[in-house]
Amino acid sequence: MSAPIFMGLDGEMTGLDMHQGHKLCQVGLSFGACETYNSIVGWPHGDLACNPESMAVHGISRQAIAEGPSRGTVEAEMTQFVVTRTTQRVHSVGWNVAGFDIPWFRSAFPEFSQRCLHYRTVDLNALCFALSHTDNEYKRVKEASKRWARDILGGTPRDHEAGYDAAASLLSFYYLRDRMEWRGE
């Protein structure tokens, strides 16, 4: 069996509920700080429900979404980004990735999801909880991993830009994994 391949994955959405017509409007994938894919996902104005709070978080305008590349184009580019780096399905890494981002990706990009994404994911919140004994400790562990990732990425943090968040997630994973201790059997 081959070693798992990990990839940071993040999405920005026009709202929190895809069943109310909210859409995935920006995607980010990352195999490392220098290997990141980031794209807006285009949706016609008439097909776009927006929650003002969600839109304010990422700052992507309705106009930018309407003018963005089509889902088909983005799906083809993401697939190419992954398959040129590995023949295996990748394990997605992120903050709440399994419970939040993956369902949006599967809905918007079913072919990419089936071809490129492994069913196993790494949720960084779960790792932070595993390394903590209290809520305050959880927050400190989470912030330490994010700070370490930002230090490596350099420059001004671009929270809620999907490509940046995907790269930061993957780096946070490496930080947390290095702090986990295997004690054997």
N, C-alpha and C positions, 0 to 999 in steps of 0.2 A: 504494500500500500504506500502511495506517495504521501509526502508531508503535505499538510493543508496549505493552500495559498490564501492569504488574508488580503482583503481589499477594503479600504475605507469607503463607505457609501453614505450619502446624505441627500435629502431632498428638501426643497422649500415648496410650500403649498399656498394656495389662495385662501385656505380655510382649513378647519380641522376635520371636516366630515365629507368624505367623497360621495356619500349617499345624498348629500344636499347640493351636489353639483360643483363642489370645490375641486380644484385640479392641482396636479403636480406641475409647478411652473419653472423649477430650476433643478437640475440634477448635478451631482458631483460624485466622481469615482476617483480613488487614489491608491496607487501601489507604492507611494512614497512621496516625499516633499517635492521631488522633481518630476514625478509621473502622475499628473492629475488631469482629469477631464472635467470640464465645467461647461454647462450650456443652459440657456433658457429654453423652455419648451413652449412652442407656439400653440395657442388656442384661439379660435375666432372669438370676438367680443360676445356674440350671442350664445356661445357655449361656455361662458365663464361666470361662475358665481364667486363672489369675493367677500371675505370677511375683512372689514377695515382694520381690525387689530392685527390679523395675520399679515395683511399687506404692509402694514407699518413696520412689522418686525424685520422683514427682508428688504423692503424698499423697492421692489420690482414693480414698475408701473403696469397698468392694464395695457397701455400702448406697447410697451416692450414685449409683453407676453403675446399680444396679437401679432406683432411683427417677428416673433422668434421663429426659429426653424421648426418644421413640422415634427410631430411625434415620430413619424416614420424615419425622417432624417436623423433625429436624435437617437432613436433605437438602433439604427444601422451604425452610427458613429460609436455609441457605447459598446456594441457588440465587437466592432473592430478594435476598439481600445483594449478590450479584455482578451480576445482570441489572439492578438499579436504578441501577448505577453505570457500566455499559458494555454495549454490544451485542457486543463482541468476546470471544473466549476469552482468558483471562488467562494470563500467564507466571508460574508459581509460583516463589517465591524462598524459599530456606531453607538450613539447614545439613543436608547430606545429603538434600535434598528429593527428588531423582529416585530415588535408590537405596533410600530408606527410607520417607518419608511418602507419596509418590504411590501406590505399590502398595497401601498400606492404604486410602487414600481411594478408589481405583478399586474395591477389593473391597467396601467398606462402602457407598459412594455412587456406583454406576455411572452413574446419570442425571446427577447433578451433574457428575461427572468428564467425561462425554461432552459435555455442553452448555456447561460453563464453563471447563474447563481446557485450555489449549493444550498440545500435545505437547512444546514446548520449555520447559525450566526453567532456572533459574539456581541453581547450587550454590555456596554461599558458601565452602565449603572449597576448591573448585577455584580461585576467585578469589584466596583467600589464598595458595595455593600458587603461583599465577601471579605474584604480587607479591613472592615470597620466593625466597631462594637457599639457605636452610638451614632445618632444623627449628625452631631457636630463633627465627629471623626469622619463620617462619610463625606460631608461637605469639604473637609480639609483634604481628603484623599482625592476627591474629584477635582478640586481646584489645583492641587499640586500637579496632577497629570495634565491638565489643560495648560497650566503655566509652562511646564516642561515642553509640551508640543509647540506652544507659541514661541518659546525661546529658539527652538530649532528652525521654525518657519521664518522667524525674523520679521522685521517690518511691523506695520500696524495690524493688529488682529482684525480680521474681516468676518466676525461672527455672522452667521446667517447668510453667508455666501456658500453655496453647496460644495463647490470644489475645495475651498479653504477648509470648511468643516469636515469634509471627507478625509483630507490629508491630516488635519489635527486629530481626528478620531483614530486613525491608524497609528499615529505617533503616541497618542495617549494609551492605546492598547499595548504598545511595546513597553512604555513606562510601567504600566500596571503589571504586565506579565513578568517583567524583571523583578518585581517586588513580591511576587507570589512564591512561596517556598514549598517544594515537594519534599515530604519527610519520608517517603518510601513506605514499604509495608512492614 
